[in-house]
Amino acid sequence: MGMIVCGAAMAQAASATTSPAVQAAPADFRARLPQDEVIYFLLPDRFENGNRGNDTGGIPGGKLQNGFDPTDEGFYHGGDLTGLTRRLDYIQGLGATAVWVAPVFKNKPVQGEPGREFSGAHGYWITDFTSVDPHFGTNEEFAALVQAAHARGMKVYMDIIANHTADVIRYRECPKNDCAYRSRADYPYSRQGGVEGAAINDGFDGSNFDRLTSPNYAYTPYLPAGEETVKVPTWLNDPIYYHNRGDTTFTGESSTEGDFAGLDDLFTENPRVVQGMIEIYGDWIDRYGVDGFRIDTARHVNPEFWQAFVPAMLERAKAKGIPNFHIFGEVYDHDPAMLARFTQVDRYPAVLDFAFQSTATDVANGVKGTDALARLFMADALYAGGEQGAMQLPTFLGNHDMGRIGGFIAKAHPEASDEELLARDALAHALMMFSRGAPVLYYGDEQGFAGEGGYGAARADMFTSQVADYARHKRIGGDHAPFDTSAPLYQRIAEMARIRAADPALRRGRQIVRFAGDKPGLFAVSRVIDGEPGETLILYNTSTEALTANVEVAAASQKWNSLRGTCPTTASAPGTIRVSVPPLDYMICVSEGQE
């Protein structure tokens, strides 16, 4: 496997505490387009503990009160914003240019019925949308994080939620908090408790919300004693601003109007909710100058909400001097047509590319031929803006919900050698790093974290963990000390990031599939910036045997240089280049000709 070594970059990565003043931010970091970034996604609780004084969030009692138990994968482990800020050099040394941080807002520390309690360590059970969770630190420490990142020329993306809040509202009909979804047809807004019930909400037609005065159409919602004012801003404490129809089945109307695993589902059709969310998140832009939003559960909100919210956020960012604010939604679906719908109808600039995730994983594992990627990229025409719009889709290989790429590879190849697992993991990252889109690195993957499944098993601590299961999880590339910049995957990904940063075509170039087959083997793509000379040719070998092949290129691409691997210096004939690619590896060749 080839390796480009940059001593200065690796020396920089070795320090976890370099002062922001040492690494002055480029004056134009705001000018970078979304597709220019390499994004590093992390959960603050699982990344680095910089202040043990906030481990319990200042909440007295035990784990069921404050949520802290570093031995339990479902509870807070102590990671915080101070720790993250101290590790920015580690992240930057990997080649990441933007940090996507899981929600930092104040959460309900513990929820769930007796015996099934779980903590809000992940950040998605918000009670106060205006403050940082005290387990993670303070608003001032969040400001310090953003300032430190910007001083290095790095961007900060916030993970936000507009679909739901923490589970506070209860229904009197369901003391076990297990209400099934009740539809609009069976429980219309005009009747209390069903079509035979008393008349309520006289004249409400689904749009005139001044006529919606009672929330008792499907169930009888109430706020438990002691939690009547727990949510901030205060308007969020009124049940009238929630759907109150019971738990979603993730089908039909319940997908947008049902409670997501009991979480209070906001009535996002209501103009007060729309304006309230615009005020909340616009204020985070104004106060901290963050550079983008990843939006959770995007598919579970009505399109009209996003049609108002997204342009309001982009306008707020522009007014703050942030011209390339990156907004991307979570639409958990592997069908590119469904993903594209949210850019066409809901008007999202981008969505997380789940279709790429599944396809790249299968191709890197040799489960599918390389033509699966070619078919995927043909669907780019479906996105708003077509192929150009698809450029800013965040691509990824795994995450905190589904699991890690290392785990997918290890499961697909249980008898493989450590060398093969490492090669496939690196190859999967190369498929992501050099294809169209903005690549997302999931924290810990660069240390070889593999996990043993999704959700809790994919949320291991970067710092030394006290969770027994995490300690026995497989590491691809071998075990290393926390934040070890010599780990094989850290170095290979850092190499990819340096190559990507050095060649604008690998970030902004139009993508042309040059070769794909129905079996594991060669996949070749060119990246071309229209109007500029030359092309950058990326050649992948997803098979376990070396291959040699002729690959079609532009007729003007006669002279070639090697960016990685050993490329021929000249074309075999006008329009053809002959290449040899090692097994489970990749090469990058750059031509000097005119496209």
C-alpha positions, 0 to 999 in steps of 0.5 A, a space after each residue: 500500500 502506497 503512503 505519502 508522508 508529510 512530516 510537518 503535518 504529522 508533527 502538528 497532529 501529534 500535539 493535542 494542545 497547540 494554541 489556536 494562535 499558533 495555527 492562524 485561520 486562513 482568511 477565506 475559510 468561510 469561502 470554502 464550498 460545502 464539498 470542499 470539507 472533510 467532516 469529522 462527526 463525533 458525540 461529545 460525551 464519548 470523545 474526550 473528558 476535559 473537565 471531570 467536574 461536570 460529569 454529573 451535570 451538577 445534578 445530585 443523586 445517582 445514575 437514574 437522577 444525573 445520568 452518569 455511569 461510565 461503565 454503562 453504554 447507555 449513560 453519560 461517560 464524561 466527555 465534554 466540550 473542553 475535551 473536544 476543544 483540546 483535541 482539535 489538533 488531533 482532528 485537524 491532523 487527520 485532515 478534517 476541515 469541519 467538525 460536526 458535533 452531536 446535539 449539545 443542547 440541555 437534555 432530559 438526563 434520564 428517561 424511560 419506564 422503570 427498568 428501561 431507563 436510558 440517558 440523554 448522553 447522545 443529545 437528542 432529548 432536548 428540554 432547553 433549546 437555548 443552553 448547552 447541556 451541563 454534562 458537556 459544559 457551558 454556553 461559554 465553552 461552546 463559544 470557545 470551541 467555535 472560536 478555537 476551530 475558526 482560529 484553525 480555519 475549521 468549521 463547526 456544524 451543529 446537530 439540531 432537532 425540530 421534530 421533537 423534544 424530550 419525552 415529557 408529555 404523558 397521556 392519561 389513557 396510557 399510564 405505562 406510556 405506551 400509547 398506540 398511534 391514533 389517526 386523524 380519520 379515527 380521531 379528528 381534531 373536531 371531536 374529543 376522543 374519537 368521532 363520537 366524542 364531544 365537539 371541540 376546536 370549532 372551525 379548525 380546518 388544519 390551517 387556522 390554528 387560532 381555532 385549535 384550542 384543545 389538544 384532547 382529540 386523540 388522547 388527554 395530554 398532561 405535564 407530570 408534576 415537577 415538569 410543567 416548566 422544564 422546557 425552554 423557550 416557555 412556549 414549548 411547555 404547552 401541549 397544544 404545540 404537539 401532535 399528541 397522537 401516540 407513538 409512530 409506526 413509521 408508516 403513513 401519516 404517523 411518520 410525521 405526526 407520531 411520537 418518535 419512541 415516545 418523544 414529544 412530537 412537535 406540531 410543525 404545521 403550526 406557524 407558532 412552531 415554525 417561527 419558534 424554531 426559526 428563532 431558536 436556531 437563528 439565535 445559535 447562528 447569531 450568537 456563535 457563528 456556526 457554519 452549518 446544521 445537520 438536521 435530525 429526523 428530517 423525514 418525520 416533519 412535513 415539507 412545508 416546515 422545511 420550506 420555511 425553515 431552511 431558507 430562513 437559516 440560510 438568510 440568517 447565516 448570510 447576514 452573519 457573514 457565512 455565505 456557504 452555510 451547509 444544511 443537510 438532513 437525515 433521511 434514513 433511506 437507501 433509495 437515492 430517489 427518496 433522498 432526492 425527493 427531500 431536495 426537490 420537495 422539502 427544499 433541502 440543499 443536501 441530505 446525508 447520502 445513505 444510498 452511498 453508504 450502503 453501496 460503497 460498503 457492499 462494493 468495498 466488501 466485494 458483495 457487489 460489483 463496481 457497477 453498483 457505484 456507477 448506477 448510484 451516481 447515475 441517480 445524481 440527476 434526480 437531486 435538485 441542481 442535478 449532478 452539481 447539487 449532488 456535489 454537496 451531499 455528505 457521504 459516509 460509511 457508518 454512524 452512531 445509529 447503524 454501526 461502523 464500517 469496520 464492523 460491517 467489514 469484519 462481519 462480512 469477512 469473518 475469516 479474513 486476515 488483519 491485513 485484508 480487513 485493514 485494506 478493505 477499511 482503507 479502500 472504503 474510505 478511499 471510495 468516499 474521500 475521492 468520490 463526489 460529495 463531502 466525506 464524513 469521518 465517524 470518530 474512532 474509525 481512524 483508530 480502527 473501532 469496529 464495534 459489534 452492531 449499531 447504536 450503543 455498540 457504535 458509540 465507544 469512548 475515544 478515551 480509555 473506557 470503563 465499559 466492559 463490552 467496549 474493551 473487547 471490541 475488535 480494532 482494525 489495524 491493532 490496538 493503540 493508545 487513545 488518540 494515537 496518530 500513528 494508528 494505521 487507519 489514521 495515517 491512511 485517512 490523513 494521506 487521503 485528506 492531504 491528496 484531496 486538499 491538494 487537488 481541487 478536482 477531487 473536491 469540486 470536479 465533475 465526476 465521469 465514470 470511466 469503468 465499472 464491472 458487474 464483479 469485484 475489480 476495477 472501478 475508475 472515475 475521472 474528476 474534471 473541472 470544466 474549462 480547466 486543463 487535464 483530469 484526475 483519474 482515480 482507479 480502485 481495485 476491489 478484488 483480492 487479485 492485482 489487475 491490469 487494464 486499459 481505461 478510457 480517458 480524454 483524448 487530450 490526456 497524453 501525459 500523466 503524473 502520479 498522485 498516488 501509486 505508480 501511474 504511466 507517464 504517457 497514454 497508450 494511445 489517444 483516449 486510452 491509458 494502461 494501468 496496473 492496480 494492486 489488490 484492494 488498493 487505489 491509484 490516482 493519476 493526473 493528466 496535463 492535457 485539455 479535457 
